[in-house]
Amino acid sequence: MSTMRLRGKTALVTGAAKRIGREISLALASRGADIAIHYRASSAEADQLAFELAGLGVKSWRIKADFDRASELS
C-alpha cells in the first residue's frame, strides 16, 4: 500500500477521531488522501486530528453524527 498514490481522492473514515480510525486517517493522509473525519462525541480529538492532517498537506472535514439516530444519517 505504500506505493499507492491517493492525491485527489477523499476517504470517509468513520470513528476517525480516536484509536484505529485515527491511525487509518493518518496512514491514508500520508499517501495524499484528503480525509472526512467522522466522530460522534470526540470533537476535541477530531479537531486535533484535523490539525495534524493539515500538517501533512491534506484537506479534512469534520462530520459529527451518531449513526444510531436515523435523523443524523442524511
N, C-alpha and C positions, 0 to 999 in steps of 0.2 A: 504494500500500500504506500510505501514511502516514495515511490516513483510516480504516483498519481498526481495530476495537476488539477486542482479544483477551482482555480481562479475563475470568477464569473459565475460560479454556482452558489446556491444558498441551501444550507441544511437547516431543517427544523429539528431541534433536539429537545425532546420532552424531558422534563426534570433536569434541565441543564445547569441549574444554579449550584448544585451540590453533587458530591461523590462521583459516580460513574458518568453521569450526564455531563458534568463539568469537564472531566478528562476527555470524553469524546469530543466535546466542543473545542477544547484546546488542540486536540490532535487534528481535527478537520481544519481548523483555522490555520494551523502551522503548514498546511498544504494549500492554503489560499482560499478556502471556502468562507463565505460570509455566513453568519450564524443567527438564526432566530432562536432566542433564548426563552424557552417556556419555563415558567415557575408557577407554583400555587401560592406559597406564603413566604418564600425566601427572597424578598425584594432586595435586601442588603447584599446578599450573596450574588444575586443576578446583576446588581449594579457593579459589584467588584469584578465579576467575570466580563462584563461589557468593557470595563476599563482595560482589563488585560488583553482582551481581543483587539481593542483599538491599538494597543502597543504592538500587536502582531501585524497591523496594517490591514485588517479586515473590518467590514461593517457588521454591526449587530443590531438587533431589535429585541426588546424585552416584551414578552407576551405573558400577562398574568391571566391564568384561567384554572378553574377547578373542573376537571373533566368528568367528575361525578355529577355535575349540575348541567342538565341539558341546556339551560338558558345561556351558559357560557361557551357553548360549542359553535355558535355562529359568529 
